[in-house]
Each structure stands twice: as C-alpha cells, then as structure tokens.
Amino acid sequence: MINVGPRARVLAIFLIALSLGLVATRLVTRDARLEPLPAGYGRPNTKAQPAIKTAPTRETKNKQWESAARRVPCVGPRGLALDAQENDDNVLERVIDIPYPRPFVGSHESMGLGQTWMTAAERYGPYGWGDNKESYGRKKVTWNLTDWAALQNQCLERNFQRFKDITPIRPTERRFRMRKQGEEVRLPVIQPQAAEHAPRTAIVFRAFEGYNYTTEDMVNLRATIAETALRYGGEYTAFILVDVKDKNRNIFASEENYQRAVKELVPSEFQGMAVLFDETLLQSWYPNIKTHITTYQVMQPLQLFGYFYPEFDHYWQLELDLRFTGHAGRYLAAMSDFAREQPRKQSMERSTWFYMPKFHGNYSDLLGAVNATLEGTGGLGWDMKIQDFEPIGPRPPVDDPRDDNFEWGVGEEADFIAVGPCAHVQYMVDWAWRNWYQGLKAGKGTPRWMCQPAMGRASRTLLLAAHHAQAVQGLAVHSEVTLPSFALWHGLKLVAPPHPAYQDPQWPLDKMNELYNGPGDVGAHRKPGMVGMARGEAIYRITPYAYITTSSSFWYSSPFPDKIYDAWLSRGPQAGNDTAELPYVLWKSQDGKVYAPNMMLHPVKTNQNLVDLPAGPGPLFLVSIGGAVISVLVVAVAGFRWWKQRRPGRYAPLRMDDVDAMS
C-alpha cells in the first residue's frame, strides 16, 4: 500500500475541490446556448460589376452656432486643402450599388451616417498606408518630420474668428502640476454657448508607457487628427494623454525630466500634442480616493485635463484601439448631432436600449414607446437629487414633466455622449464592480449607472463637477460609472447614440432583442426601479451570455473587430484569428479589392498591445472565483479534520470494571 504524505493529501484535496468548484460554477452560470445563423448570412450581394461612385460630402449640422464665422478650409500634411476636392490629402468615401449590410443593433439612418464603403488603401492611403509599395499613387510624406501640433495650430489660426478662446497647443508648456497646499477646488458655473462662437472640442487619445505604436496606430492617429482637427476648421484639437508608469522618471520634478519622457514615449510626429501624467499627480489632486489605477479611475486624468485646458467646451476620450472604417470626423459629428437633437426627458431610459429598428421602428417610435411605459413622467433625469450634493444642472422648465412635449434640451449640447448603451448598476448580478464606490451617504442605495466602454464625450462642466466631488468630498465610483452617474446626479444631459454594430457569428435577431433588451415589447418594462429601461439578461447577468456579447464589432472584449480589420487590410488571419474567410460585413470586388462599411470597431488588438482598460468580468472570472471559494472551504474543512486527528488523544478516566479486569 502506498504511503501518501500529508502534503500530497492536501494537494489532492485542493485539486479535487478546485474541480468541484469549476463544475459547480458552470452549473450555476449555465444557460442554453443559441444556435447561430448560417455563416455569411446577410453578406452583401455581389453583382457582376456594381457601380462604385464617390460618396457626397456630409457635413455636421451647425444650427446652434450658425452665427459664427464661416469655416476656413485647412491643409493636410502635404499642404493641400482638406475640403470636398480630390487630392492626395483628402480621403474619399464610396457608395456601391449593392445592398448595405444591416447591423444587428443601431442604425445608419437614425444617426445620419452615410452608407459608404472604403478599401484600406482609400481609407489610410493619405496617411502613409502602403507608401512603401511601387503602386502607391500619392505624393510621399516624411512622416517623422511632420508636426501634427503645428498643423493644428495653423488651422486654428486660420479660423480664429470662429471661437471665443483660440489658445493653441503649446508643445513646451507643461500645464499639469501637483496640487498646491490648501488649493481650493470650486464647482463649475454653467455658461451657455454663444451663437456667434463655435464650441471647441478636445480629442484625447489615451496611451500608456510601453505602448507599441505600430503602423496601424500611426495611420489611425494621422487619419483621426486630419479628419477632425484639420477637416473641421479647428473645432477639434487632438492630444495624446500618456500614463507614465515608471514613477522613477519624476516627470514633475523638472522640465528636463518631463521633456525626456515625451521624447522617449511618444513618436516624434505626435510629441507636440502629448500630455503626460503619472499616479503621483492623481494622488496629489485626489488624496482621499483610495485607488488611482486605470481600472478603477480611468476618468481622473481626463478630469484634470478639463481643469487645466479650459479653452475647450467638450472632451472626447478615445482609446488607441478604436478604429473608424469611414471618415472619423463625420462619424464623431454624427454622434454629436444626434445627441444635440435629443430631448432631456427620459433620455437615460432611452440610452439603456440596444436600438433594433426591426422591433422598435424609427427612433422616434422608441421614444414614444418608452414614454407610454413611463406614462409621460420625466424619468431618471428629471429633477433628480442624491444626498451628497445639490445638482448644478438647470431646473426643468415645468414642474410636471407631462407638460413637457419633449422640447426641453432639444438643440442643447449633451454633457455626456456614451459610445455604448448604459445599465443600472444595482441590478447587475455578476458585474465585478457593482458595489465599488466611496463616500456616498446612501451607500449601495445610491442610484448609479455605467456605460461601457470607458470612452465618450464629456462637457467641461461635467468633468469639473466630478473633479470637485473627488478632490473635495472624496466621492468615487468605478471608471465606467463615473461620468454617466455624475451627469445624472447633477441634472446634466446624457445621451447614448445608437451607432451601428455587427455580430459574428450572427444570432437570431429576436433572441438578441430579448437578451439585450429583455422579454416583451417596450411597454412590458415596468419592473420596479427600472420602469422604461432595457433589462436584458446578457447585460444584467453577464457570464452565461459572454459568447453573445463578445461576438460584437463594438464590445470591449470581442475578437470580431480584429477579424474584420485583418481581412480588410488583406493580411489574412492574424492576432489569433482562426479563419481566412472574409467576414460577412466586407465586400470583395472582382478585381480583389476589399471594402468595409462605415462603422466604429473596438477593440482592434492586431498591434498586440496589452489591454489597458479592463471593463468587467468574463466567464473565467466567475469560474475562478467560484472554484476558489469552494476550494478554500473544502481545504479548510479537510485541514481541520486532519489537524484534529493528529492531536494527542485525551484519556477517559477508567471505570471500576476496567480496573478490576486489569488486575
């Protein structure tokens, strides 16, 4: 018989317990998997020779600042005008005479987005894609000598009459600084945008020390800068916000340290638009917040950016793994236009829905259905208050929201534009950070909302309100919860535009509507605390449906964006892609060119950069937790039993008959 030592027995017990934990967790989180639709379902039809034409230019609606001076065209890296004419600096979208692929959620029509197509060469050719090939038909640019900060400043100077504040990018200026002893932080005062001035918007790309800037990253940055800051006459200004991980760099100790870090961490052509921060800066301004790491407080650097760059009215935070397959400026303008035209009434409720035209009709039909469910009341954003502070947002124009015919807020810029639908945090069963907060008087009872991923556009008012709450009161919620929650707490306008997204594999649309939005039609959504809100299991019970959510072209942990991007760039399967088949959303012409429809892709990890912004648990998280908990319990019980058996035995007193027997 084999003699098994105590360590081996404990190890065996642990492995058995872990296996039992994994099985138990799987049983708890199991759900019947859906059968996907046939591969290639909805693939664009291919005619023999469909007509391919240049798409007409679509401009942003600028009704709110129609009194501002007219936009003056700016120039690109080759010195050519960025306007409707065809030249080497301009990117041109196409329309093709074939049926457009229908997204499973969102709508080009509702968003005012063109149903355009582009090849990778058309999309990125002006920005250096393919310039190492003989077939490159554009004038080449020496990119490492290009200064994107100078190009943006030149554009702003051309359009100086359009803006109230024309502060340019100052590459050598280090605005971020440590908080001074006793420095006061005040709540912002809302100042309406004057009609004679166009608002300015900062586009803030998040980066971090060690980021691997690949060819795709470089052309993506050039494209987004040219198509926003330069194409829209200085209405946008782009920056790269770099998280310096190594505290030993001491970037705020001296100007020399700071500039050395800029040169070492940022490609030369973007160094003039780089802004650096580190954890010591965040600790200086938010000493009462218990953690400052990206996972929990991704908005703190953006809050400081809003504080130190007051010349802007709004701030887009974009991640470097976001891609636009069409014109970036027109896409962001469409998001802003949609949000501007939305009324405040019931906007939060509408922003929880994964809008599917097949089931909801036009977006105005969804508005009407939500209103009927709420019986005309104002919803979450109407004169809302929490115990921690008084809201700074405007009071509703009427006391009874039923007297507002969806007029309040129309034409008003949104304070927060989410890039994904929002969810009521308290009802999320297995989101890892549903109970993560700090300083709230009502604790878990404080209503909170999250919008994934941690991107979007925030007004300066909203950023400074969150900045004040964290710096003065020590109030904090999780990254994705910060801006939507503070927007609603302060009575500010929040909108989640229904931009289009696709799925691979594709699942039956009726099942998707139920899993993302909940059973029944909109009128059935009368659950206490969530009246009028979408409440699908795939969002509120994440783990069993991870295989559904991770099939989207816009979801923080989906591999589908990489598959699209690899095939579009004609590189074949890469980055873990296991098939060379063309994704159904793409179309290949007879001459072998691959065209992509107009959409946002996220995340694109083909550059093999590490994920810097985790946004929630997947199946492995719950499996690990479940297995670990059961393992610890079983090992504890087994260890106690083993310890008890090894203790010296206690002798019972002898009975008289035992004594007699011994004698």
N, C-alpha and C positions, 0 to 999 in steps of 0.2 A: 504494500500500500504506500502511495506517495505521500510524504510528509510535507504539507503546504504550510509555509511560514505565515505569521500574522500579516506582514506587508502584502504578500501575494493575495491573502484572503481579502484584505481591504481593497486592493486594486480590482480584484474580480467583482467584489460587491459594487464598487464605483462604476465599472463598465456596464454591469447589468442594470444598475439604477439609471445610468445615462440612456441606455437603450430603451428602458421602460418610459423614461421621460420623453424621448423623441416620439415614441409610439403614442403616448398619451396626448402630447401636444398636437400631433397630427389628427388624432381623433377629435379633439376639441375644436380644431380650426378647419376640419374637413368641410367640403361643400362639393356638390355635384358639378363637375366641370362641363362647360358648354362645348358643343361641337362647332368648330369654326365653319365659315362659309367656304366654298371651293376656292382653291388657290387661284389668284388672278381675277376673282370676282370684281366687277366694276372697272376692269382695265380699260383705258381709253381705246376706242375703236380705231383701227388703222385703215385709212383709205389708201388707195393706190398712190395718189400724190395730193394730199390735202394742201390747201392754200396756207402759206405761212407769211404773215404780214407784221409790220411794225405796229405795236400797240399805241393807241393815242395816249398822250400825256394826261395824267390825272393829278390835279393839284389839290392841296388842302383847302378846306373851307375856312375862310378867314373873316367871317362876318363880324366877330367880336372886335376886331381891330381894323375894320375896314377904313377908318380914318387915318391910319398910319401911312407913312410914305410908301411908295411902290418899291417892291423888291428889286434890287440891282443884281444881275447875274454875277456870280463869282467864277473863278477859274480853278481848274484842277491841277494836278502835278505837272502836266505838260504845258500849262499856261493857256489852255483852251477853255472857252466859255462852257459852263455847265448849265445848259438850257435845253430846249427841245431839238436843237440841230444835231445832226450826226457828225461826230468827230471822235478822235481817239480817247478823249477824256470822258465821254458820255457813255452810259450803259443804256442799252435799248432792250425793252421787253417785247415779246412777240405774242400774237394771237394766232391760233392754229384752228383750222376748220375741222375740228373733231370734238366729240362730247367731252366736257370737262369732268375730271374725277370728282365725285361727290364726297365731301368729308363726312365722317360719322358724327361729328359734333362741330357746331359753328357754321358760319355762312359767309361766303364772299359778298353776296348781295347785301346782307344786313350790315356788313362792315364797310361797304363802299370800296371793296378791294377789287382790282381788275383780275379777271380770269386769264392771266397771262402765263406764258411759258418762257423758259430760258435754258440754253445749254450752259455748261460750266464755263466754256470759253467766252460766251456772251456776258455771263454774269461777272466773271472775275478777270476777263481779258484786260480791261482798262487799268487794272490794279496789279498787273505783272504775272498773272497766271499763264503759264505756257510761253513766257518770253525767252526761254532757253531753247526753243524749237525754231527751226528754219521757217515753219509755216506761220509763225507769229506775225500778224499783219499790222501791228501798231508800232508807233514810234516808241522805242525803249526808253526807260527811265532809270537813272542811277538811284535806286531806292534808298540806299544807306546815306545818301546826301540830301534826301528830301526832308523838309522840316514841316511837319503837319501842324505844329503850333503856329508857325509863321503864316502858313496858308490860311488858317482860320482867322488869325488877326487881320490879315489883309482883307478877307471877306467882310469881317465885322466893320472895318474902317470904311469900306465901300457903302455900307448900309447904315452908317451912324445915325442918320435922321430917323430911323425906324424905331429906335429903342430909347428908353429912359436912362439906362445905365449902360455905357459902352466900355466898361472895364475889360481890357483884353487879357489873354493869357500872358503871364509874366514868368517865363521859364526859370529865372534865377530867384524868384520870390518864394520863400518858404512861409506859407501862411499858417499852417498847422503849428501849434505851440502848446506847451504844457499850461495847465490851468494855474493862474496866479493865486496866492494865498488870499482867501476871502473874496475872490472874484464873484460877482453877482451874476446870476443867470435869470433872465426875465422871460415871461411868457410873451409870445409874439402878438402884435396888433395887426389885425387883418386890414389890408389896404386894397381896395378894388383896382383891377387893371384898367387904366385909362384907355379910351378908344383910340387915341392918337398914337399910342405906343404898342408895338407888338411885344408879347412876352418873350423872354429868353429862357431857354431850357438847356440844362447841362446833361450830357450823356456821360455817365460814369461807368466805365468798364472795370469790373473787379478782377484783380490779379493778385498773385502772391509770390513771395520769394521762392525761386526754384521752378517757376512756371516755364515750360518748354515751348517757346514761340516757334511753331512750325510754319511752313509755307502757307498752310490753310489759315492759321491765325493771322499772319501778316496781311494776306489779301482780304480777309474778313474785316480787319481793323481799317484798312485803307478804304474799303468799299463803304463801310458804315459812316466813316468820317466824311468822305466825299459826298455821299448821298443824303446827309443830314446837314452838317455844319456848312458845307460849301454850296450844296444844291438849294438850300432854303435861306440863303442870304443872311447868315449869322443868327438865325432864330435858334440854332443849336450850337453848342460848343462841347467838344468831346475831350474827356480826360481819361487817364488810366490811374486807378486808385490801387496802390500796391501795398499789400500786407507784408511788412518786413518781419520775418520770423525770428531772425537772429538778433536778440537784444544787445549782443556784444558790439553790434555796429554803432550803437549810440547815435542814431541819426539826428536826435535833437540836441546833442551836446555841442555840435559845431556845424557851421555851414559846409566845411570841408567834408565831414562825415556824411552829411546828407547828400551832397552832390556826387560823392564817390559811389554811394549806394545807387543813385539814379543811373549812373553810367554802367554799373555792373549788373543791374537787374532789369533794365528796360532797353529794348532795341533802339539804336541811335535815332531813327526817324521819328520815334514817339517820345523821346526823352523830354522834349519841351512841354509836353502835356501831362507829365507824370506827377502824381501827388503821393507822397509816402506817409505811412503811419506804422506804428507798432503797438504792442499791448501796453507799454508803459504810458503812451498817450491816452489810451482809453481808460486806464486806471486813474490817471490824473484827473480826468473830467468826470468819471463815474465811480468814485471810490466806494460808494455804498452798494454797488451792484456786485454780486458775489462771483460772477464769471464774465469774462470778456471775449472768450474764444468764438470763432466764427459760427460754430454750430448753434450756439445759444444767442449770440448778439451780433448777427451779421449787419444790422442796421446802424449800430453805433458809429462806425466810420462815416456812413452817409449822413447821419445826423450832424456830425462835426463838419462835414463838407458843406451842408446847408448853412451852418453857423458862420463859417469862415469865408464863404463865397456868396455874399448877399446880393450880388448883381443878377442872380437868376431867380425866376419865379417858380420853376419846376425842375425836377431832377429825375431823369431816367437812370435806374440802376440795372445794368445788363451784365450778364456773365459772358466770359470769353468763349464758352461752349455753345452759345446761341448763334444760329445761322439764319439768314434771310435768303431764300432761293429767288426772291424777286427784289425789287427796289426797296432798300431799307428805309429810306426817308418817307416814301409813300405809305409803307406799312405802319410806321410809327404815327404818321399824320392821321391815318385812318383810325387808329386806336384812339387818338386824342379827339378827333372829330366825333366819333361815336359817343365817347364819354361826355363830351361837352353838350350834346343834344339830349342826354338822358335827364329826366326829371329826378329830383331828390326822393320823392315819395316812393317808398317800397323798393328803393334801389338795392338795398342789401339783400332783400329776399330774391330779387331777380338775379343778383350776382351769384347765388348759390346754384343756379340751374346750369346743367350742361345742355345748352340750347340745341335742339334737334328739330329742324323745320318740318320733317315728316310728321312729327307728333304735336308740335307746338304751333305750326303755321308760321306766319310772319312774326317778327319780334314784337310788334305791337299786339299781336294776338296773345303772346305770352304775358305781356304787361296786363292785358285785360283779364286773363285767367287768374293771375296772381292777385289782382285787385279784387276779383269776385270772391276768392278764398278768404281774403282779409276783410271782406265786407266794407271796403272803402277806407279802412283805417290807414294810418300813416306808416305802419311797420316799424322796424327797429330803429331807423334813422330819424324818426320824428320826435324831436324834443326829448332825447334820451339823456339820462343822468346816471352817474355812479357816485359812490360815497366819497371818492378820493379827491375830487376837484370839481370846480364849476366849469362847464364847457365854454370854449371861446368862440365857437361857431355861431352863425346867425340864428336868431329865433325864427321859427316858422311864421309865414305871413298871416296865417289864420290859426285860430285856436283849435278848431275842429278840422282834422285832415280831410274829412269828407267834403269840405267846402273847397278843397284844392283840386282842380281838374288837371292834375299832372302838369302844372305850369311852373311851380317853384323849382328852380335850379336849371331849367332849360336855357341853354346858352351860357351857362356858368362852367368855367373850367373845373374839372374834378380835382379834388385834393389827393386822391389816391386812385390810380388806374392799375388794377390787378391783371396779370397775364394768364391767370387761371381762375376757375370758379372757387368760391370761398365756402367754408364749412364752419359749423357751430362747434367749437372745441369741446364743450362739456359733454356732447353726445357722441364723441368719437371713442369707440370702445377700446381700441388697441393702438392708438397713436402714442408713441413713446413719451411725448412731452405734453400730454393733455393737462397734467396737473403741475406743470412747471410755471411758476410765477414768483414774484417777490413784492412784498409790501402792500398788496391790495387789502383794503379793510374788510371786504366781504369774502376774501379768500377764493375758494373754488366756486363760490356763488356769484362771483363777478362774471357777467357775460363776456365771452371772448370769441374771436373769430380768427381763422387762419386762411391764407390764400397761398397755395403752392404754385411754383417755386418762389424763392425769395428774390423776385425781380418785380419791376413795376415802376410807375412814375408817381413821385410824391411832390406835393407843393412845399414851398419853404415854410409855410405856416404849420403844416403837419410835422415836418422834421423838427422844427423848433419846439413844438408842443411836446413831442416825445423826448427831445433833448432836455427840456426843463423837468419833466417828470422823473427822468433817470438821474439827472445831475443834482436836483434839489430834494426830491421826495424819495428817491431810491426805489421807484416803481419799475418793474420789469416783467415782461412776458417773453416767450420764445420768439426766435427770429421771424418765422412766417406769420406770427400772431401780432407782432408789434405794430406795423403801420395800419392794417385794417382795424384793429381794436382801438387804437388811439384816434383814428379818424371818426369812428362811430361814437366813442366816448365824448369827443369834443364837438360833435354835431357838424362834422365836415363831410363833404361829398365823396362817396366811394362808388366806383363802377368797375365791373369785370366784363369787358367787351367780349363778345362771342366769336373770337377769331377761329378760323378753320383748323381742324386736326384730323389725321387719318389713323387707321389701325392696321397692324399686321401681326398675326392673322386677323382677318375681319370676322367679327362675331355678329350674330343676328341682331338687327337694329332694335327690335322690340325688347330683346333681353338687355341690350345696352341701356336703353331708356330706363328700364326698371332698376338695373344695378347702379346706374349713376344718379338717377333722379328719384327712385322709389316707386312702389307699386301704385297703379291707378293714374288718373289724369291729375292735372294741377289742382283741381277742385277737391281732390281727396286728401290733400296735405294739410290736415288740421290737427296734427299731433301737438299737444300742449308744449309750449316753449319753442315750437318750430313751425307755427302756422304760416303757410305760404312758401315755405322753404323746401328745396330739394333735400331728400334724406336717403339717398341710395346706399345700399349695403357696401358697395365697392369703395365708398368714401368713408363711411362711418364704422365699418368693420373691415379694415384694410387687408389683413393677412390672407383670408381664404380666396381673395379675388386679385391677388398681386399679378397673376398671369394675365388678367384682363387689363389692369391699369398700365402694366409695363409693356403693352403692345402698341401704345400710342406714339404718334410722331411728336407729341409735346407732353412729356412726363419725365420727371427728374431722374428716373432710373430705367428708362426704356432703351433697348438696343436698336429699335426701329430707325431712329434718326441716323445712326451710323450706317445702317444698310442702305438707306436712301442716298446718303452723301457719298458713300464709296462707289455705288453704282453710277451716280450722276457724274462723278469725276472720272468715271471709266477706269477705275483702278482694280476692279474685281473685288472678291471677298477679302476684307481686312478687318482688323480690330475684333476678331472673334466671330465675324460673320461666317456662317457655315453653308452658304449657298451663293452661287453665281447668277441665279435667276434675277432678272430685272424686277424690282419692286413694282407692284401694280400701278402705283401713282405716277410712275415715269412713262414716257413715250419715246420710242426709238424710231427715227425716220429711216427711209430706205437707204440713205447714204451713211447710216450708222451713228448719227448724232443723237445724243440722249438729252431729252428735255424734261425739266421739272416744273410742276405747277407752283403757283405763288403761295408760299406758306412760311411759317417760322418753324425751325427744327431745334429741338432741345431734348437731351444734351447730345452734342456731337463730340465724341471722345476719340476720334480717329487719331488725334495727335498724342494719344496715350498718356495725357496728363491725368494726375490723380484727381478724384472727385474731392473738391474742397468744401462743398456745401451740402452735407447730408441733410435730408428733409424729413425723414421718418423711417419707421421700421419696415423691413420686408419680411418674408417668411422665415428667413434664417434667424432674425432677431427673436421672434416669438418662440421658434423651436429651441433656440439656445437657452432662453430664459426658462421655458417650461422644463426642458431637460435638466438644467442646472438646479432648479428649485427642488424637483423630485429627487435628484441625485443627492443633494445636501441632506434632505430629510431621511432618505434611506440610509445613507452613510452614517448619519448621526445616530439613528436607531441601532444599526448594526454595531457601531463602535461602542455604544452604551452597553449593549448586551455582551460584547466581547470583554469590555472592561469589568463588568460585573462578575463574569465567570472567572476572571483571573485574580479577583480579590481574595485575600486569605479567608478561609471559611470560619464562620463563628460556631463554636461548640455549644450544643444544647446541654443543659445540666442532665446528669444521668438519673434515671428513675431507680427507685429502690430495687425493682425486679432485675434491672440490668446489673446492679451491684451484686445481687445475690448470684446471678448467673456467672459472673466473672470469678466469684470466689469459689 
